[in-house]
Amino acid sequence: MKKIIQVAVVLLLTMAFSGVVNAQKEKQAKNTALYLSCNMDCHSCENKLTELLKFEKGVRDLKCDFKSNTIYVLYKTGSNTNEALMKAIEKKGYVVTSISKDAYDSLMEAAKGNAEHGH
């Protein structure tokens, strides 16, 4: 009888743990990452776009960087769209293009390198 109880407890703990892992995976899948290139000229542009985008529906994480002319937005899937976020930026007079994560990473790295060399 004691052995049956131990097996039951182990099974319950295993099922509970797998439920937590699945819930975390589902939570991550509910977000969409958007990588953009944008014609920012200065810190003021960066601040203006940050202020604009942080209040857009569903935005969970945001990084505007004028040195690399890039924007990263993580938003709740279903609460917004790539097109709507890009349109909001364009309404402020900026030219914006969707780019890949690899292109974003390259632009960020290049901007970081230029800053370190004083260019």
C-alpha positions in Angstrom: 0.0 0.0 0.0 2.9 2.4 0.9 4.4 1.7 -2.5 1.2 2.6 -4.3 1.0 5.9 -2.5 4.6 6.7 -3.4 4.0 6.0 -7.0 0.8 8.1 -7.0 2.6 11.0 -5.4 5.4 10.8 -8.0 2.9 10.7 -10.8 1.0 13.7 -9.5 4.2 15.7 -9.1 5.3 14.9 -12.6 1.9 15.9 -14.0 1.9 19.2 -12.1 5.5 20.0 -13.2 4.7 19.4 -16.9 1.7 21.6 -16.6 3.9 24.5 -15.3 6.3 24.0 -18.2 3.5 23.9 -20.8 2.0 27.1 -19.3 5.3 28.9 -19.6 5.7 27.7 -23.3 2.2 28.9 -24.1 2.9 32.3 -22.4 6.0 32.8 -24.6 4.1 31.8 -27.7 1.5 34.5 -27.0 4.0 37.2 -27.8 5.1 38.5 -31.1 8.5 40.1 -31.7 8.8 42.9 -34.3 12.2 44.2 -35.5 12.2 47.5 -37.5 14.6 49.8 -39.2 13.6 53.5 -38.8 15.1 56.9 -39.9 15.7 58.4 -36.4 18.2 61.3 -36.3 18.7 61.9 -32.6 17.8 61.1 -29.0 14.7 63.2 -29.4 13.4 60.9 -32.2 14.3 57.9 -30.1 12.4 59.3 -27.1 9.4 60.4 -29.2 9.0 56.9 -30.6 9.5 55.2 -27.3 6.8 57.4 -25.8 4.5 56.6 -28.8 5.0 52.8 -28.8 5.0 52.2 -25.1 1.3 53.1 -25.0 0.3 51.0 -28.0 -2.0 48.2 -27.1 -0.3 44.9 -26.0 3.3 46.2 -26.0 5.3 44.3 -23.4 8.9 45.2 -24.2 10.4 48.0 -26.3 13.8 49.2 -27.4 14.3 52.2 -29.7 17.9 53.0 -30.7 18.7 56.0 -32.8 22.4 55.0 -33.3 21.5 51.8 -35.1 18.2 53.2 -36.4 16.4 50.2 -35.0 13.3 49.4 -33.0 12.4 46.2 -31.2 8.8 45.7 -30.0 7.5 42.7 -28.2 3.7 42.7 -28.0 0.9 40.4 -27.0 -0.2 38.4 -30.0 -3.8 39.3 -30.9 -3.7 42.7 -29.2 -1.9 44.4 -32.0 -0.3 43.7 -35.4 3.0 44.5 -37.1 1.2 46.6 -39.7 -0.7 48.7 -37.0 2.5 49.4 -35.1 4.4 50.4 -38.3 1.5 52.6 -39.3 1.6 54.4 -35.9 5.3 55.2 -36.5 4.7 56.4 -40.1 1.9 58.7 -38.8 4.7 60.5 -36.9 6.6 61.1 -40.1 9.1 58.4 -39.9 10.1 55.8 -42.6 9.9 52.4 -41.1 10.7 48.9 -42.6 10.4 45.5 -41.1 13.7 43.6 -40.8 14.8 40.2 -39.6 16.2 39.5 -36.1 19.6 38.8 -37.7 19.5 42.1 -39.5 18.5 43.8 -36.2 21.3 42.1 -34.3 23.8 43.1 -37.0 22.7 46.8 -36.9 22.9 46.9 -33.1 26.4 45.3 -33.1 27.6 47.7 -35.8 26.3 50.7 -33.9 27.9 49.4 -30.7 31.2 49.0 -32.5 31.0 52.5 -33.9 30.3 54.0 -30.5 33.3 52.2 -29.0 35.6 53.6 -31.7 34.4 57.2 -31.4 32.8 57.3 -34.9 
